[in-house]
Amino acid sequence: MIPLYKPFMPETPLVNEILQSGQLAYGKYGRAFEEQLSQYFGTNNVLVTNTFNMAILVALTTLDVKAGDTVIVSPMACLASTQPLLSIGIKVQWADVDPMTGTLSPQSVRSLMHINPKAIIHNHYCGYPGHIDEINSIGNEFNVPVIDDCIEAFGSEYKGKKIGNVGSDVTIFSFNPVRIPNTLDGGAVIFKDSELFEKSKLIRDAGIDRTRFRDDLGEISAKCDITLIGHSATPMEINTYIGTQQMQNVDTLFSTQRENAELWKDYFASDRSVKLIDTKNSNPNFWVFGILADNKIEMIRDIRSKGFYASGVHINNNIYS
């Protein structure tokens, strides 16, 4: 059976050399991967992390979102997107979703702004961009930062621009094995604001300013204060090296996924029991090809019987205690 996800791994001839080099922590490959991502998205403010969980925490900490604060979140998301919020004591306020996109309903988000949220997390469900301009407009109106949760949406485009450079305050990505690109594990954060980006670099590295951390003897300097809450979120060289190799292949991979999506569109064109997810204003990466079916279980079984693995992928996270 053709799987729903098939992790891609490019040629990685330098893995053993890196493993034996004695330089395994964030270094030249980490910086090279960030530079590739900067060129890909057309922005300089890209930060790579060791996990997607850490990408979330670095983003929230940089925005000063703390325990007890309320954040508006979509329930239709990967649990990896929502569980980290609870782990640091953030209060989750679920908003409704637009069934034709699987993403946040602007009307629902607007109706919740009276609760004074500290952030809006806009998940782009299964790689399908949501109502970006509308959600960002609400965030701007109420001075609330919007985080584009692109756990599944690397490479997706909105109004001709790649998500990551569409005007949102912060964008987060996952590089775990079922994503494109995958670095075995990892994540990234993009900040629209350069000052927040500089702050995030310290937060990613336990609040440490490496330019002042050690004295002339190479000892930790007592004169270097740690003034920010931080995380141990820097990536390893093996992971970012794999990332540099992945970036040489992402355009081809997304091209294949989009070609496959066109075939699925043709396949479902005459089926009145199926509605395609709305892609107006967007060019999804088609991490999965999404449909709305009158009978979900029957449709899953039918597609699987034809040799293609089908799944609902996620379940609404608000069902969990």
N, C-alpha and C positions, 0 to 999 in steps of 0.2 A: 504494500500500500504506500502511495506517495504521502510522506509525512507533512504535518502542518508546518513544522519548522525543521530546517536542516542546517545546523551550524556550519558556517563556511570557515575554512582555515586556509590561508594562502601559504605559499612557500616561505619558510622562516629559517634560512640557512645559518643565521648567527645566534640561534638560541643557546647552543652549548658554549659558544665563545663568551656570551654574556654571563652565563651561569658560572664560568670559571674565571671571570675577570676580576672578581672581588668588588665590583661596582654594581650592586643590585638595587639600590634605592633610587628614588627620583633623580634623574640626571639628564644626559644628553638626549636619550630617546624620549623621555618625558617632554622635554622642551621641543624636540622635533615633531612629536605627535601634536602638541598644542599649536605649533606653527602651521601644520597641515590643516588642522581644524579651523584655525583663524582664516586661512586662505579660502577654505571651502565655504565658510559662512560669511566671509567679508567683514569680519570684525576682529579687533585685537584682544578683546576681553574674554578669552577662553581659558578655563581652568580645568585640568583633568584630575579626577579623584580615583581612589582605589576601589570604590564600590558606588553603586547608584544610591544606596542608603546614605553614604557620606556626601554625595552630591546634594541630596535633599537637606541634610543637616547643615552643611556649609552654607547653602543658600539661605536657609531660615535664620541661622545664627548671624549671618552678615546683615540681614534685614532686621535684626533685633527682635525676632519673634521668639517668645519665651513661654515657659510653662504657665498655664492659666490663660494665655491668649487664645482667641478664637480665629479659626481659619475656615473659609468657605472652600468646600472640596466636592468633587464629583464622586458619587458612589460607584459609577461605572468605570472602574480602573483596576489595574493590577494591585493586589494586596501589598506588593512591595512599594507602591506609591503612597499608601495610606497608613500602614502600620507604623512607620517611623515617626509619624506625627504624635501618636499616642505615647511612644516610648520616651518622649521628653515632656509629656504633660500638656500638650496642646489640645484644646477643645475643638473637636471637628463638628462643623455645621454642614450637613449634606444639603446640596442644592439639587434641583431636578435637572434632568437631561432632555435634550431635544431628541426624540426617538429616531429622527431621520439622519442624525449625525453621531449619536452616542456620546455627545459632548455637552458641556454646560449650557443650559438654557439661559440666555441673557435676561429674560423676564424673571426667572426664578432668582437669579443672582441679585438683580436690582431689588427685588422684594425683601431680600435679607440684609441689605446694607444698614438697616437701622440697628443691627446688633454690633456695629462698629468692629468689623473683622480687621485683623492685622495683615491679612494677605488673602488673595484669591488664587487657588491652585487650579489651573485650567488643563485638565488631562485631554490629550488628543487621541481619542480612543482607537486603538489598533492601527495607528498611523494615519487616521483621517483627521485633517485639521478641522477645528471647530469654528465658532463664531468669534474669531480673533479680534477684529476691529470693535465689535460690539462689547465684548468683555473688557478689552483694554480701555474703551471709552468710559465704562462704568468705573473702572479702577482709577482712571485719571480724575473723573468727576468727584470722587469721594476721597482722593489722595490715598488710595490703598494699592500697594504693589501687586502686580499680577505675575505669577510664576507659570510659565508654559511647561507643563509636565509632558515631556516628549520621550517617555520611557520606551515607546514603540514608534516614535515618529521622526527618527533621524532621516534626513533626506526628503521629507515631505515638504511641499511648497504651498504657499498661500499668496494669491495674487501676484504670482511670478517671483516671489522671494522665498528662499529657504527658511523654514521655521528655525529660529535662532537669531534671525535678523529681520523680524517683522514688527518691531516696535514694542514688544513686551519688555517688562522690567528685568525679568530673569527667565532663563530657559535651562532646563535640566535634561540630561540624556543618560541612558543606560547602555553599557557595552558588555552586558552579560552574554552567555553563550548563544541565546536564541535571538539576539539583536544583530543588526547590521549598522556599523561594524561591531564585531565582538573581539574583546581583548582577554577572553577567559572570564574576567570580571573587571568592572570599572565603571566610571561615569564621568560626566563633564557638566560644568556650569558656565553659562554665558551671562554677563551682566551688561545691561545697556549703559549704566553709569560707571565711568572710569574710576571714580573714588571708591565706590562699592567693590569694584574689581580688585583694587589694590588692597582694600581691607580684607577681602576674601582670601587673598594669598597668605596672609598671616593666620587667618582662622583655619585654613586647610592644614597648617603646619604647627598645631598646638599653640597658636598665638605668638610664635617666635619670629622676630625680625633677624634673619640670618646674617644681615650685614653688620649687626652689632652684638651678636650673641656670644662671640668668643673674643678674648683679648689677644695681645700680641704673642702670648705664649701658647695660644691655642686652647686655653682653659675657658670654661663658661664664665662669662663676665657678670659680676654682681651688679654692674652698672646698667645692664640690659634688663629692664623691667618687662614683665608679661602683663599686658594691660587688657587683653581680650580673651574671652572664652574661646577655646580652639578645639580642634579635633585632629586625630592622627589619620589624615586622609590623603597623604601623598601617595601616588601610584608607584608600583615597582617597575624597574627597567624592562623586565621580560614582557609585562603586559603592554607597556607603551610601545616597545619594539614591534610586537604583534600588531598594535594599532597602526603603526606607520606602514606596515605591509598591507593591512586591510584597506587603508585609504587609497591604495593603488587599484583597488578592485570595486569600490562601492558603486561607481557610476555604471559599470557593467552589470552588477547584481541588481541594482534598482531598475535598469532598463529591462532586464529579464522579467522581473516581477511585474512591471507595468505591461509588458507584452502579454504575460499570462493573464493579467486582469482583463485585458481586452477580449481574450478568448472566453473568459467567464461571463463577461457582459453579453457576448453573443449567445452563449449557452442559455442564459436566463432570460433573454429578451422576450420570448413568447410565453413565459410562465407567469400567469396572472396571480399566483399565490406568493410571489416573491417581489419585494421592493429592494432596489439597490440603495446603499447608503449615499446620501447627498454629497456630491463632490463639487458643487458650485463654488467658484472662487479658489478651488484648491486642486493640487496634483498630489494625491497621497503616495506614500511609498509602498502601499499595499503589503504591509507586514503580514496581514492576512487579508483575504478578499471577503468583505463583509456584506451580508444581506439581511433583510428582515423577511422572515417566513411566517406564513399563517400557522403552520404546525412545525415547531422547532425540532422536536424529537424525530418526527417522521422525515424531515428534510435531512437531518444528520445521518440517519440510517440509510436513506436513499443515496446520498453522496458517497458514504463509506462503501456501500455495496458496489459502487462503480470504481473503487480502488483509490479514492481520494479521501484522506483523513479530514473529517469535518468536526467542528467543535463550537460551542458557545464561548469558548476562550475564558471569559471572566464571568463572575456572578456579582450582583450588586453588593458592595461591601457593607452596606448599612444593615445587612441581615445578621452580622456577627455581634455577639455579646461583648 
